[in-house]
Amino acid sequence: MAYFNHAFNKTFIADSTLATAGTATSALTAGQVALVSDATWASVALPGAPAVGALGYIVQGSFYTKDTIGNNPGHGGYQESVKSKGINPRYITRLWQANCQTATQATASLSLGSACAPCGKTQFMRIDVKGSPALRFLNHNAYAIADSANVCCIDGQEYIDPTLILGVMAEMALSDPLIKPFVAEGDLMGVETATLSGGVAYSVTTGAASAATTVASGGGSGAKINILTVSGTGVILTYSYASVGKGYAVGDILTVVDSGSTTDATLTVSAVTAGGIITNSTNAAGAVTQGVYTIAQAQGKATSGNYVPSTDPNGTDKVSATVEFVGAYVDTVFGNCSFDTRDHYNAEPVEIIVSELDETGNPCNDCGVATQTPGSMQQTQGEEVVRELIMSERYRQSPYNQGNKDSARFREIEMSDELLSSVDRSATYKGYYIQHSVPRFNNPSGVFDNDQYVYKVYVKCSDAAAQVEVEKLMTALATWATNNGNALAVEANAYW
């Protein structure tokens, strides 16, 4: 049992490790971490371990640049390197690391088929927003209902183009003051235009649907084209997009893969889509032509690139459409100058639910198809790391002034602003954790038998080199423990 009902925590911020032996702790640069032996009070070579019988220390170079406060030397000074308690390899109880995981936004979509919007019938869409951001904003979850009441048919028209219907309903939903802070129009970043070059031996069977050729790319996914015409040698002359895909960037080079081709053609992406409404037109031969439009373009309200709705979407060419929404909520975040550990920060993405309703207000599953993808929380935000670092420094009696009108000045004098600048609050960090205990041999009460410590070493997820170095440190600790009869392995992607 631990002395407290939780482990004592200490935080280190690492941008590198010292892998060579014999360096004093005073020589460590800010953010540099080393494994130190009490036999020499100098760094141990990594991968390696302290001598048998010695204790090890995790030591980090201080982020403070001065050794005094107000020209009054402190006890050891604030520039002194940051050290852990002495670690006995036999009492290391756990080693683990948490993988980097960036946040993803929740998405939701609603699809309508070619016969989903008959003339004379109003369509309804409901959009729900759930999660802690909505609860903090409203004290309850939010929802809004949009309709297509203002869309009219011309004489003789039987069905309304679903692209137009979705554009009208989406604009109404996103204009609602309860929905607007949390949801935005999706941005698929699909292939809008690309330059075709190279490739021979492609073929198109006359009178049949053109082959929807997969376009492979390292960046995005899902793009496909219909090969419409080819030359006598099989060079692609004209094509259409069967699927624009998503996640592409300008400059991506896509390979047009086809089993009948001996030399593949390439498409160099020159523009990506900006909107969240996908329209598919399927002709009698089964070939699909896809386009992506913004909500404004779908209604014909944009300055350029407007969609031309079909007056017979359920005729020879059948038109279907999908609108995509994305969670867009962002908390208020203050800069370092006014940072306060009591400021709220939130990592939970909103949840979006979209559904088609009938005229009575009940969910309609006969025509509209709704999908949703939950978002994911990022692991170990910089906002969390900076708070843990400040807490560790407070345990060392290093001051952190807040809540006063002159707090920014105090932090400059006391150098705690240097602590704030050592953490990128907008970044995601990878965590490495070392847990060990210190037996309490003089224990008259018999209630508690050891003190437990957890050391947290954080590295920016974008700093791959530092991650490799810290992983060498973790491997050294595991080897050191195993060599002293305490077999341990570093747990991957584990949490506590």
N, C-alpha and C positions, 0 to 999 in steps of 0.2 A: 504494500500500500504506500502511496506517496504521502509526503508531508502535507501537501495541499490536495484538494480534490481534482487538481489538474496539474499538468507539468509546468514548470517555470520555463518561459519562452525567452529566447534571445535571437535577434535578427541581424543578419549580415547581408550586405549588398555587394555582390562580386562582379567585377568586370574582367578579372584574370586571376590566375593562381601562380604561386611561386614554386616552380618544379625543381629548382636546384637546392642543394643542401648548403648549410653553413651561413645563411643570411640572418642577421639579427632582426628582431621584430621592429626596431626603430627605422629600419631601411625600407619597410613595406610602403608602397605608394598607395594613395587613396583608392579604396576599392579592391586592392590586391589581397588575396587570401592565401594563407600558408598553413601547413600542418607543422607544428613546432613540438619538439621534445624537451621535457624539463631536464633531461640529462645534459643538454648543451645550451638550452635556451636559444636555439637557432632552428632554422627551417630544415625539414626532412625532405630528401629527394622524392619526387613523385614519378611513377608509382613506387611507394616504399612505405616504411613504417618506423616509428620510434624504436629504440632498443628495448630488449626484453626487460621488464621491470620498471620501465619509465612510464610516465604519464604523458599524454598528448594533449595539445591545445589547438583549437582552431582560432587563428588570429587574422585580423583584417586591418589594413592600413586605415587610419582615421580620415574622415572627410573634412575635419576641421583643419584650417590652414594656420592657426595661431595657437600658441601654447599658454596664452594668458587671457584673462577677461578684465578689461579696464586697467591693464598694466599691473594686475595683482595676480601673481602665480597661484594656480590652484594646486590641489594635492595630486601631483603627477601631471597636471595640465590637461586641457581638453584635446590636445593633439596626440595624446598617447594612443597607441594601437588598441583595437577592440579585441578582447580575449574571451574565450569560453572558460568554463570551469575545467579543472583537470579531468581528462577522460581516461578511465581505466578500461582497456579493451575487453576485459572479462565482464564488465558491467554495461557494455553497449547492448541495448535491448532491441533496437530496430533501426534500420536504414532504409529510406525510401525516397522516391522522387515523383513529382506530379508532372505529367506531360503538358505542353503548351496547348491550350484550346482557345481559339478566338471566338468571340461572340458571333452568332448568326441571327439574322432577323427572321421573325415569323412571317410566313407568306400564306396567302389564301387566294383561291381563284374560283370563278364561276363561269361555266361554259354553257352556251345555248346552241342548239341545233338549228337546222334550216327551217324546220316547221314549228319552232317553239314560240314564235310571236305572231299569231294570226291577227289580221286587221280587226279592229273593233274590240280587242281585248287588252286590258292594261296589264303590264308586267310589273312585279314587285320584287325587290331585293332587300334583304335584311343583312346588316353587318354588325357583328358584336365584337366588342373589345373587352378582354378580360385580363386580369393580372394586377400586380401591386401598383404599377404606375397609374392605372385607371382608378384604383381604389384610393390612392393618395390624392388624386386630382378631384374626384367626385364623391368619395365615400361609398361608391357602388360601381358596379360594372356599367359600361356604356353600350348603347345600341342605337341604331337609326334605321329607318325604313325609307327606301327610295323607290320611285315609280317611273313609268314611261308614259304618263298620261298626255304629255304634250307632243307625242310622235304620231303623225297622221299618215294615212295611206292616200294614194292617188286613185282615181277611178279605175276599177278593174283589178287592182292589186289585192292579192290574197294574204300574203305574208310580209312582214317587215324584216328588213335585214337585221340579224341579231347583233352585228357590229355596232349599228346605230343605237339599238336598244341598250346595249351594255354601256356605251359611251354616255348616254343620257343619265342612266341610273348611277353610274360611277361618279359622275360630276356632282349629282345631288347628294350622294352619300358622303363624299369627301368635303363638301361644303358645310356639312352639319357641324356646329361648334363643339359638339361632344365627341365627334369622331376625328376632326381635323388635327388635333394635337398628337394623335396616336397612329394614324394610318396615312400612307401616301400611295400614290400610283406606282406600280412596279416598274422597274427598269431592267429589262431582260438582257440588254447588251448583246442582242442577237446580230447576225450578219445582215447589214442593210445593203451595202454595195461592196463588191470585190472585183479585183482585176484577175482575169483568167489568162493563164499562159501554159504552154507546153502540153504534152500528152498526145498519144496516138492510139489507134486500135480500139477506140470506143465505138459502141454500136447502139442503134435504136431500132427496135422492131416496129415496122410500119403498121399502123392500125391498132397497136397495143399501147398500154400505159408505159410511159418512159420510166426507166429504172431510177428509183430514188437512191442515188449514190451517196454513201456515207462520206462525210468530210471529217477527217481526223485532225485534231489539233491538241497541243499541250495545254492551251489556256481554257477555251470554252468547250462545249459539248453539245451534241444533238443536231448540228447543222446538216442538212441534206439538200441535194439539188435534183431536179428532173432534167435529164439530158434530152433536149428537144430535137436538135438537128446536129448532124456531124458531117464532115467532109468525106471525100472518097477514101482518105487514109485514116479516117476515124478520129480526126481532130474535132473537139467540141466547138460548134459554132454558136449555138444559142442554148440557153438553159433558163430554168425558173427555180425559185426556192421552194422545195417541198417542206422544209423546216429551217427556220433561221437560227434555231438553237439559243443558247444563252451563255453569258460569261465571257464573251470574246472581247478583244481589244484591237484598236487600229494597229495594223502592222503584223497581226497574226498571219502566218502562212499555213493554209489548210491544204491537205492532200486529197485529191479526188480519187478515192479507191474504187476500182472496178475490176471484177474478176477477168473480164475480157481484154483488159488493157495491159500492154507490155511496158509502156512508159506512162507513169501517172502525171496528170495535169495538176497544177496548183492554183489556188485562189489566194490572193493577197488582200486581206481585209482593209478597205479604205474608209469605211464608215460603219458604225454600229447603231442599232436601234435605240431610241430614247423613250419609247412608250411601253405601256403595259397591256395593250389590247392586241391580241393575235387573231387574224382572220384567215380562214382556210377556204379556198374555193376548189371544189372537186368536179372535174368535167365528166362527161359520159364515159370516157375511156378509163377513168379512175385516177388520172394524174392530179396531184394536189399542188396548188400554188399558194404559198403562204406569204403574208405580209404582217408587219407590226406597225401599229399607230399609237400615238398618244391619245388620251381621252379627248382632247380638243380636236385632233385630226379626225377621230372617229365621228365627231358631230359636224365636221366641216367648219369649225370655228378658228382653225389655226391660220397663220399667215401664209403657210406653204405646206405642201405634202398632204393635203386633205384627202380623206377616204371618199370614194364615190360609191354610195350604197346601191346595192342591187334592188331593182323593183320586182324581181322574181327570184328570191333567194332559195326557193324550194323547187325551182324549175330544172332545166337541163344541167346548169351549173349550180350545185348546191353549196350554200355558204353557211359556215358555222363560225363561231367566234368564242374567245375566252378573254376575260379580263383578270388581271393579276394585281393584287394589293400587297403591300409590304409594311411591316411594323416600323414606325418612324419616330417613336418617342425618345427624347433625349433629356436627361435631368439637367437642371441648372448646375454649373460647375464654376467655382471661383478660382482665380489665379493664385499663385503661391503667395503673393503679397498679402492677400486677405484670407488665406487658407486657415480653416479652423477644423480641428479633429471632430467636432460635433456636427459638421456639415453632413447632410444626408447624401449618400451615394447608393445607386441601385444597379444591380447587374442582371435583373430578371427582365427578359424581353416580354412585350405584350403578346397576348394570344389573340389571333384574329379568326373569326368564324363568319363565313358568308353563306347565305342560303337563298334559294328562290322560293317565293311565297305565291300562293294562289290568291284570288280576289277576296277570300274570306280570312286571309292572314295566316293560314296553315302552311307548313312546309310542303313544297311541291317537288316530288321526286320523279315525275313522269317525263320531264324534259330537261330541266337544268341540272347540270352535274357540278357539285361543289367539292372542292378539295382544300385541305389545309396542311401546312407543314409547320410544326412548332419550332420556335427559335431555340437557341442554346446559349447558356451563360458562359462567358469566358472565365477561365481559371486564373486566379491570383491577379487581380487588377492592380495597377500602380496605386490606386486610391487606398487599397487595403495594405499594400506594402509600406507606404509612407506612414500610415498610422501605427503599424507594428514597429517600424524603426524608431519613431518618436517615443513609443512606450519603452523600448529597450533602453533608449538614452535616458529616459526619466528614472529607470531603475539605477542607472549609473550616476544619478544626481545631476545630469546635464539638463539645464533649464529649457523649457519651451513655453514662451509667453503667448497667451491668446486671450481674447475677450475684452481687451482694453483698447482705448483709442490710439495708444502709442505702442501697440503690440509689434507692429512692423519695425519700429525703431529698436525696440528691445531685442527682437530677433536678430537684427543686424549687429547689434553690440555683442550679444551673447553667442553669435555665430550659428544659431539654429536655422537661419536661412540657408546656410551651406548644407545642412542636413536635408532641407526640402529640395534643394537643387540636385541632390544626388539621386533622386528617384524621378522617373518620368511617369507622372500620374496618369497619362493617357495610354501608356504601354501595357502590355501583358507580360507577366514574369513567370519563369519556370522555377518551381520550388524544389529544393533539396533539403531533406530533413534527417537529423541525427538525434536519436533519443537514447539517453543513458541515465543511470541512477547512481547515487552516491550513498552507500550504506551508512546508517547511523549506528555506530558501534556503542556509543554511550547513549542509551535509550532507557532511562529509568521508568518511564510510564508504560512502555511496552505497547503503545498504541500505534505508533508509526515506526517503520523499520528502514525507510530510505527516503531520500529526496530525489525527485525525477526532473530531468531537464530535456528540453527539445530545442535544438539549434536549427534555425531556418536560414538557409543560404539561398538568396534570390538572384536570378540572372535574367536579363531581358531575353524574351523569346526571339528577338531579332539578332541576338549576339550568339551566333552558332559557335564561334571560336571559344568564347568563355564557357559555354556549356560543355564542350569537350574537355576543357581543363578541369572544371569542377567535378565532372564525372570521374576523372582520374583520382581526385581527392576521395570521392565516395568509394571507389574501388580499393584504394589504399586502406581506408578504414575497415572495409569488409575483410580484406586479407589480414590485416593486423589483428582483428577480433578472432578470426578463424585460427590463426597461428598461436593464439593464446587460449585455445580450447573452447572458444565461443563461436561456433560456426554460424555465420550470417551471410545473407546475400542482399544486394540492393534491390528492393522491390520497385518494379517499373509501373508507372502510371497508377500509383496508390495514393489514398487520401486518409485523413484521420479525423 
